[in-house]
Amino acid sequence: MQMPALLEEVSRAHHARPPATPAQIDAFEQRAGWRLDADLRAFYLHCDGADLFGTDAPAFSFFPLAEIRRARVTMRKKDTDKAGPASWYALCDVRDSNYILLDVSHQLDGRYPIRDGYNEAFPDPAYCRQIARSFSEFLAGALRSDGRWFWLPEQ
């Protein structure tokens, strides 16, 4: 599914926040030190975060740009290499202190891969494995999940 169709579904069936402005995106990129890929830029220009499958306890709560932090800061409250890789960012809260992580250390076909931010084993890459090749691939799976976490394929 292409990003425009995914974004339309987010707005139609879920809770999308108002869009980020180009100035907010620029400020985020300056603060973070990396640029949003095409999927993320489209998402944030469409909505500055979103809650999927409810608003009281959403299954997936995508952070607004102003709340995206390194995963080690979000999950361990420390910004040191011992607390996790500097290139992993918490993008989405998925309940029980677990997160969806964006790995900005490299791109696959111009997109950043997505990792499972499994809190109990963070930052072990064996447990915080790659779960999608891109944000759009992850978002498509999340939208099809009916709010369940166990839709992810075994790898």
ROSE-4610 file (N, C-alpha, C; in Angstrom, 1 decimal, always signed):
// ROSE-4610
residu = [M/M/M/Q/Q/Q/M/M/M/P/P/P/A/A/A/L/L/L/L/L/L/E/E/E/E/E/E/V/V/V/S/S/S/R/R/R/A/A/A/H/H/H/H/H/H/A/A/A/R/R/R/P/P/P/P/P/P/A/A/A/T/T/T/P/P/P/A/A/A/Q/Q/Q/I/I/I/D/D/D/A/A/A/F/F/F/E/E/E/Q/Q/Q/R/R/R/A/A/A/G/G/G/W/W/W/R/R/R/L/L/L/D/D/D/A/A/A/D/D/D/L/L/L/R/R/R/A/A/A/F/F/F/Y/Y/Y/L/L/L/H/H/H/C/C/C/D/D/D/G/G/G/A/A/A/D/D/D/L/L/L/F/F/F/G/G/G/T/T/T/D/D/D/A/A/A/P/P/P/A/A/A/F/F/F/S/S/S/F/F/F/F/F/F/P/P/P/L/L/L/A/A/A/E/E/E/I/I/I/R/R/R/R/R/R/A/A/A/R/R/R/V/V/V/T/T/T/M/M/M/R/R/R/K/K/K/K/K/K/D/D/D/T/T/T/D/D/D/K/K/K/A/A/A/G/G/G/P/P/P/A/A/A/S/S/S/W/W/W/Y/Y/Y/A/A/A/L/L/L/C/C/C/D/D/D/V/V/V/R/R/R/D/D/D/S/S/S/N/N/N/Y/Y/Y/I/I/I/L/L/L/L/L/L/D/D/D/V/V/V/S/S/S/H/H/H/Q/Q/Q/L/L/L/D/D/D/G/G/G/R/R/R/Y/Y/Y/P/P/P/I/I/I/R/R/R/D/D/D/G/G/G/Y/Y/Y/N/N/N/E/E/E/A/A/A/F/F/F/P/P/P/D/D/D/P/P/P/A/A/A/Y/Y/Y/C/C/C/R/R/R/Q/Q/Q/I/I/I/A/A/A/R/R/R/S/S/S/F/F/F/S/S/S/E/E/E/F/F/F/L/L/L/A/A/A/G/G/G/A/A/A/L/L/L/R/R/R/S/S/S/D/D/D/G/G/G/R/R/R/W/W/W/F/F/F/W/W/W/L/L/L/P/P/P/E/E/E/Q/Q/Q]
num = [1/1/1/2/2/2/3/3/3/4/4/4/5/5/5/6/6/6/7/7/7/8/8/8/9/9/9/10/10/10/11/11/11/12/12/12/13/13/13/14/14/14/15/15/15/16/16/16/17/17/17/18/18/18/19/19/19/20/20/20/21/21/21/22/22/22/23/23/23/24/24/24/25/25/25/26/26/26/27/27/27/28/28/28/29/29/29/30/30/30/31/31/31/32/32/32/33/33/33/34/34/34/35/35/35/36/36/36/37/37/37/38/38/38/39/39/39/40/40/40/41/41/41/42/42/42/43/43/43/44/44/44/45/45/45/46/46/46/47/47/47/48/48/48/49/49/49/50/50/50/51/51/51/52/52/52/53/53/53/54/54/54/55/55/55/56/56/56/57/57/57/58/58/58/59/59/59/60/60/60/61/61/61/62/62/62/63/63/63/64/64/64/65/65/65/66/66/66/67/67/67/68/68/68/69/69/69/70/70/70/71/71/71/72/72/72/73/73/73/74/74/74/75/75/75/76/76/76/77/77/77/78/78/78/79/79/79/80/80/80/81/81/81/82/82/82/83/83/83/84/84/84/85/85/85/86/86/86/87/87/87/88/88/88/89/89/89/90/90/90/91/91/91/92/92/92/93/93/93/94/94/94/95/95/95/96/96/96/97/97/97/98/98/98/99/99/99/100/100/100/101/101/101/102/102/102/103/103/103/104/104/104/105/105/105/106/106/106/107/107/107/108/108/108/109/109/109/110/110/110/111/111/111/112/112/112/113/113/113/114/114/114/115/115/115/116/116/116/117/117/117/118/118/118/119/119/119/120/120/120/121/121/121/122/122/122/123/123/123/124/124/124/125/125/125/126/126/126/127/127/127/128/128/128/129/129/129/130/130/130/131/131/131/132/132/132/133/133/133/134/134/134/135/135/135/136/136/136/137/137/137/138/138/138/139/139/139/140/140/140/141/141/141/142/142/142/143/143/143/144/144/144/145/145/145/146/146/146/147/147/147/148/148/148/149/149/149/150/150/150/151/151/151/152/152/152/153/153/153/154/154/154/155/155/155]
x = [+0.8/+0.0/+0.9/+0.6/+1.3/+1.0/+1.9/+1.8/+0.5/+0.1/-1.2/-2.4/-2.5/-3.6/-3.5/-2.3/-2.1/-2.5/-2.1/-2.4/-3.8/-4.5/-6.0/-6.6/-6.2/-6.8/-6.5/-5.3/-5.0/-6.0/-6.3/-7.2/-8.6/-9.0/-10.4/-10.8/-9.9/-10.3/-9.6/-8.7/-8.0/-7.9/-7.0/-6.9/-5.6/-5.6/-4.5/-4.4/-3.2/-3.1/-2.9/-3.1/-2.9/-1.5/-1.3/+0.0/+1.1/+2.3/+3.5/+3.7/+4.3/+4.6/+6.0/+6.3/+7.7/+8.7/+8.4/+9.3/+9.5/+8.5/+8.6/+9.5/+9.3/+10.2/+11.6/+11.9/+13.2/+13.8/+13.1/+13.6/+13.9/+13.1/+13.3/+14.6/+14.8/+16.0/+17.2/+17.2/+18.3/+18.6/+17.6/+17.8/+18.4/+17.8/+18.1/+19.5/+19.8/+21.0/+20.9/+19.7/+19.4/+18.1/+17.9/+16.7/+15.7/+14.4/+13.3/+13.4/+13.2/+13.1/+11.7/+11.5/+10.2/+9.0/+9.0/+7.8/+7.5/+8.5/+8.3/+7.9/+8.5/+8.2/+6.7/+6.3/+4.8/+3.9/+4.3/+3.5/+3.4/+4.5/+4.5/+3.9/+4.0/+3.3/+1.8/+1.4/-0.1/-0.6/+0.2/-0.2/+1.0/+1.1/+2.2/+2.0/+2.0/+1.7/+0.3/+0.0/-1.3/-1.5/-2.7/-3.1/-3.9/-3.5/-4.2/-5.0/-6.2/-7.0/-7.3/-7.9/-8.3/-7.4/-8.0/-7.2/-6.9/-7.7/-7.4/-6.2/-6.1/-5.0/-4.7/-4.2/-4.1/-3.1/-3.3/-2.3/-1.0/-1.1/+0.1/-0.1/+0.8/+0.8/+2.1/+2.0/+3.1/+3.4/+4.6/+4.9/+4.9/+4.5/+4.8/+6.3/+6.7/+8.1/+8.8/+8.1/+8.7/+9.0/+8.4/+8.6/+9.5/+10.0/+10.9/+12.3/+12.8/+14.1/+14.8/+16.1/+16.9/+16.2/+16.2/+15.5/+16.2/+17.5/+18.1/+17.7/+17.3/+16.8/+15.4/+14.6/+13.2/+13.1/+13.9/+13.7/+14.6/+15.8/+16.7/+17.0/+16.5/+16.7/+18.1/+19.0/+20.4/+20.8/+21.6/+22.1/+23.6/+23.9/+25.2/+25.3/+26.4/+26.5/+26.2/+26.4/+26.1/+24.6/+23.8/+22.4/+21.7/+22.5/+21.9/+22.5/+22.3/+22.8/+22.3/+23.2/+22.8/+21.9/+21.9/+21.1/+19.7/+19.3/+17.9/+17.1/+15.9/+15.0/+13.7/+13.1/+11.7/+10.7/+9.9/+9.0/+7.5/+7.3/+5.9/+5.9/+4.9/+4.7/+3.7/+4.0/+3.1/+2.7/+2.6/+2.1/+3.2/+3.0/+3.9/+5.4/+5.6/+7.0/+7.8/+7.1/+7.7/+7.5/+8.4/+8.4/+8.7/+8.3/+8.8/+10.0/+11.1/+12.3/+12.6/+13.1/+13.6/+15.1/+15.7/+17.2/+17.8/+18.3/+18.9/+20.3/+20.9/+22.3/+22.5/+21.4/+21.5/+20.1/+20.1/+18.8/+18.8/+17.6/+17.3/+16.4/+17.0/+16.2/+15.7/+16.5/+16.2/+15.3/+15.0/+14.1/+14.9/+14.6/+15.1/+14.4/+15.1/+14.4/+13.8/+12.9/+12.1/+12.5/+12.7/+13.1/+12.0/+12.0/+11.2/+11.9/+11.3/+11.9/+11.4/+11.8/+11.4/+12.1/+11.4/+12.0/+12.8/+12.4/+13.1/+14.5/+14.7/+16.0/+16.7/+16.2/+16.8/+18.2/+19.2/+19.3/+19.9/+19.7/+20.3/+19.6/+20.5/+19.9/+19.2/+19.6/+19.0/+17.5/+17.2/+15.8/+15.1/+15.9/+15.3/+15.6/+15.1/+15.3/+14.6/+15.1/+14.4/+13.1/+12.0/+10.7/+10.0/+10.6/+10.1/+11.3/+11.2/+12.3/+12.0/+10.8/+10.5/+9.3/+9.2/+8.0/+6.7/+6.6/+5.4/+5.1/+6.1/+5.8/+5.3/+5.9/+5.4/+4.0/+3.7/+2.4/+1.4/+1.6/+0.7/+0.3/+1.4/+1.1/+0.3/+0.7/+0.0/-1.5/-1.8/-3.2/-4.0/-3.3/-4.0/-4.1/-3.4/-3.3/-4.5/-5.5/-6.6/-6.2/-5.1/-4.6/-3.9/-3.6/-2.8/-1.3/-0.5/+0.9/+1.5/+0.9/+1.6/+1.4/+1.1/+1.0/+2.3/+3.4/+4.7/+5.1/+5.7/+6.2/+7.5/+7.6/+8.8/+10.0/+11.2/+12.3/+13.4]
y = [-1.2/+0.0/+1.2/+2.2/+3.4/+4.4/+5.3/+6.2/+7.0/+7.6/+8.4/+7.5/+6.3/+5.5/+5.2/+4.9/+4.7/+5.9/+7.1/+8.3/+8.6/+8.3/+8.5/+7.6/+6.3/+5.4/+5.9/+6.4/+7.0/+8.1/+9.0/+10.1/+9.6/+8.7/+8.2/+7.4/+6.5/+5.5/+5.6/+6.6/+6.7/+8.1/+8.4/+9.8/+10.4/+11.2/+11.9/+13.3/+13.7/+15.1/+16.0/+17.3/+18.2/+18.1/+18.4/+18.2/+19.1/+18.6/+19.4/+20.4/+21.5/+22.5/+22.2/+22.7/+22.6/+23.1/+24.2/+24.8/+23.9/+23.2/+22.2/+21.0/+20.6/+19.5/+20.0/+21.2/+21.7/+21.8/+22.3/+22.4/+21.0/+20.0/+18.7/+18.2/+18.3/+17.8/+18.5/+19.7/+20.5/+19.9/+19.7/+19.2/+17.7/+16.9/+15.5/+15.2/+16.0/+15.8/+14.9/+14.5/+13.7/+14.1/+13.8/+14.2/+13.1/+13.4/+12.5/+11.9/+10.6/+10.0/+10.3/+9.9/+10.3/+9.8/+8.6/+8.1/+8.9/+9.2/+10.0/+11.4/+12.0/+13.4/+13.4/+12.5/+12.4/+12.3/+11.4/+11.2/+12.4/+13.1/+14.3/+15.5/+15.6/+16.7/+16.4/+15.1/+14.8/+14.9/+14.4/+14.5/+14.5/+15.3/+15.4/+14.4/+13.1/+12.0/+11.5/+10.3/+9.7/+8.6/+8.3/+7.2/+6.2/+5.0/+4.0/+3.1/+2.8/+1.8/+2.4/+3.6/+4.2/+5.3/+6.2/+7.3/+7.2/+6.4/+6.3/+5.4/+4.3/+3.3/+2.8/+3.7/+3.2/+2.1/+1.2/+0.1/+0.7/+1.8/+2.4/+3.9/+4.6/+6.0/+6.6/+7.1/+7.7/+9.1/+9.4/+10.6/+11.8/+13.0/+14.2/+14.4/+15.2/+15.4/+16.0/+16.8/+17.4/+16.4/+15.2/+14.2/+13.0/+13.1/+12.0/+12.2/+11.2/+11.2/+9.9/+9.9/+8.7/+7.7/+6.4/+5.4/+5.2/+5.4/+5.2/+6.3/+7.4/+8.5/+8.1/+7.8/+7.4/+6.2/+5.2/+3.9/+3.7/+4.4/+4.2/+5.5/+6.6/+7.9/+8.3/+7.8/+8.1/+8.3/+9.2/+9.5/+9.1/+7.8/+7.3/+6.1/+5.7/+4.5/+3.3/+3.2/+2.0/+1.8/+2.9/+2.8/+2.5/+2.4/+2.0/+2.8/+2.4/+3.0/+4.5/+5.4/+6.8/+6.9/+5.9/+6.0/+5.4/+4.9/+4.4/+5.4/+5.7/+6.7/+6.1/+6.4/+6.0/+6.8/+6.1/+6.7/+6.5/+5.5/+5.1/+4.3/+4.6/+3.8/+2.7/+1.5/+0.3/-0.4/+0.3/-0.2/-1.0/-1.2/-1.9/-1.5/-0.2/+0.3/-0.2/-0.6/-1.1/+0.0/+0.1/+1.1/+0.6/+1.3/+1.1/+2.1/+1.5/+2.3/+2.5/+3.7/+4.1/+4.0/+3.2/+3.1/+4.0/+5.1/+6.1/+5.8/+4.7/+4.4/+4.1/+3.7/+3.3/+3.4/+3.4/+3.3/+2.1/+1.6/+0.5/+1.2/+1.2/+1.9/+3.3/+4.0/+5.4/+5.5/+4.5/+4.5/+3.9/+4.5/+3.9/+2.7/+1.7/+0.5/+0.7/-0.1/-0.1/-1.3/-1.0/-2.1/-2.2/-3.4/-3.6/-3.1/-2.2/-1.7/-2.4/-3.7/-4.6/-4.2/-3.6/-2.9/-3.8/-5.0/-5.9/-6.3/-6.3/-6.7/-5.6/-4.4/-3.2/-3.0/-2.7/-2.5/-3.7/-4.9/-6.1/-6.2/-6.1/-6.1/-7.5/-8.6/-9.9/-9.8/-9.0/-8.9/-7.6/-6.6/-5.4/-5.5/-6.5/-6.9/-5.9/-5.9/-5.2/-5.9/-5.1/-5.6/-5.1/-4.1/-3.6/-2.9/-2.9/-2.3/-0.7/-0.3/+1.1/+1.5/+2.8/+3.2/+2.9/+3.0/+2.7/+1.2/+0.3/-1.1/-1.4/-0.7/-0.9/-0.4/+0.8/+1.4/+0.6/+0.0/-0.9/-2.1/-2.7/-3.8/-3.4/-2.3/-1.8/-1.6/-1.0/-0.7/-2.0/-3.0/-4.3/-5.1/-4.8/-5.6/-5.7/-4.8/-4.7/-4.4/-3.8/-3.4/-4.5/-5.6/-6.7/-6.5/-6.8/-6.6/-7.9/-9.0/-10.2/-10.5/-9.5/-9.6/-9.7/-9.3/-9.2/-10.6/-10.7/-12.0/-12.4/-13.7/-14.3/-14.1/-13.8/-13.6/-14.5]
z = [+0.0/+0.0/+0.0/-0.8/-0.9/+0.3/+0.6/+1.7/+1.6/+0.5/+0.4/+0.9/+0.5/+1.0/+2.5/+3.0/+4.4/+5.2/+4.8/+5.5/+5.5/+4.4/+4.3/+5.3/+5.5/+6.4/+7.9/+8.1/+9.5/+9.8/+8.9/+9.1/+9.2/+8.4/+8.3/+9.5/+10.0/+10.9/+12.3/+12.5/+13.7/+14.1/+15.1/+15.6/+15.1/+14.1/+13.6/+14.1/+14.6/+15.1/+13.9/+14.1/+13.0/+12.4/+11.1/+10.5/+11.1/+11.0/+11.3/+10.2/+10.5/+9.4/+8.9/+7.7/+7.2/+8.2/+8.9/+9.9/+11.0/+11.5/+12.6/+12.1/+10.9/+10.4/+10.3/+9.8/+9.7/+11.1/+12.1/+13.5/+14.0/+13.8/+14.3/+13.6/+12.3/+11.6/+12.2/+12.4/+13.0/+14.4/+15.2/+16.6/+16.5/+15.7/+15.7/+14.9/+13.9/+13.2/+12.0/+11.6/+10.5/+9.9/+8.6/+7.8/+7.8/+7.9/+7.7/+6.3/+6.2/+4.9/+4.3/+3.0/+2.3/+3.0/+3.6/+4.3/+5.5/+6.3/+7.5/+7.3/+6.2/+5.9/+5.4/+4.6/+4.2/+5.5/+6.4/+7.6/+8.4/+8.7/+9.5/+8.8/+7.6/+6.9/+6.8/+7.0/+7.1/+8.5/+9.4/+10.9/+11.7/+12.7/+13.7/+14.8/+14.4/+15.3/+15.2/+15.7/+15.6/+16.6/+17.0/+17.8/+17.0/+17.0/+16.2/+17.2/+16.9/+17.7/+19.1/+19.1/+20.4/+20.8/+21.7/+22.2/+23.7/+24.4/+25.9/+26.1/+25.4/+25.5/+24.1/+23.2/+21.8/+21.7/+20.7/+20.5/+19.9/+19.2/+18.6/+18.8/+19.4/+19.6/+19.0/+17.8/+17.1/+17.7/+18.1/+18.8/+17.8/+18.3/+17.5/+17.4/+16.4/+16.2/+17.5/+18.2/+19.4/+20.5/+20.4/+21.4/+21.0/+19.7/+19.3/+19.9/+20.6/+21.2/+20.9/+21.2/+21.1/+22.0/+21.6/+22.3/+23.7/+23.8/+25.1/+26.1/+25.6/+26.5/+26.9/+25.9/+26.2/+27.1/+26.8/+27.5/+28.7/+28.8/+29.9/+30.6/+30.1/+30.7/+30.8/+29.9/+29.8/+28.4/+28.1/+26.7/+26.6/+26.9/+26.9/+26.0/+25.5/+24.6/+25.4/+26.7/+27.5/+27.5/+27.4/+27.4/+26.1/+25.0/+23.7/+22.6/+21.4/+20.2/+20.0/+19.7/+19.4/+18.2/+17.3/+16.1/+16.1/+17.3/+17.4/+18.1/+17.5/+18.0/+18.3/+19.4/+19.8/+19.0/+18.1/+17.2/+17.6/+18.4/+18.7/+20.0/+20.8/+22.1/+21.7/+22.2/+21.9/+23.1/+24.2/+25.5/+26.3/+27.5/+28.4/+28.3/+28.1/+28.1/+26.9/+25.8/+24.6/+23.5/+22.5/+21.5/+20.2/+19.2/+17.8/+17.6/+17.1/+17.0/+15.5/+15.2/+13.9/+14.0/+13.1/+13.0/+12.0/+12.4/+11.4/+11.1/+11.4/+11.1/+9.7/+9.0/+7.5/+6.9/+5.6/+4.9/+4.0/+3.7/+2.8/+1.7/+0.5/-0.6/-0.2/+0.4/+0.8/+2.0/+2.7/+3.9/+5.1/+6.3/+7.5/+7.9/+8.4/+8.9/+10.3/+10.6/+11.9/+12.7/+14.0/+15.0/+16.1/+16.7/+17.8/+19.1/+19.8/+21.0/+22.2/+22.3/+23.4/+24.7/+25.6/+26.8/+27.6/+27.9/+28.8/+28.3/+27.0/+26.4/+25.8/+25.8/+25.2/+25.8/+25.1/+23.6/+22.8/+23.3/+22.6/+21.2/+20.1/+18.8/+18.5/+19.2/+18.9/+19.4/+20.3/+20.8/+20.3/+19.9/+19.3/+17.8/+17.2/+15.8/+14.8/+13.6/+12.6/+12.3/+12.3/+12.0/+10.7/+10.1/+8.8/+8.1/+6.8/+6.0/+5.9/+6.3/+6.1/+7.0/+7.3/+8.0/+7.4/+6.0/+5.3/+5.5/+5.4/+5.6/+7.0/+8.0/+9.4/+9.6/+9.1/+9.2/+8.5/+7.4/+6.7/+7.6/+8.2/+9.1/+10.3/+10.9/+12.1/+11.8/+10.6/+10.3/+10.0/+9.5/+9.3/+10.6/+11.6/+12.8/+13.7/+13.5/+14.4/+15.8/+16.0/+17.3/+18.0/+17.4/+18.0/+17.7/+18.6/+18.5/+17.8/+17.8/+17.4/+15.9/+15.1/+13.6/+13.0/+13.7/+13.1/+12.6/+11.4/+11.0/+11.7/+11.9/+12.5/+11.6/+12.1/+11.2/+11.6]
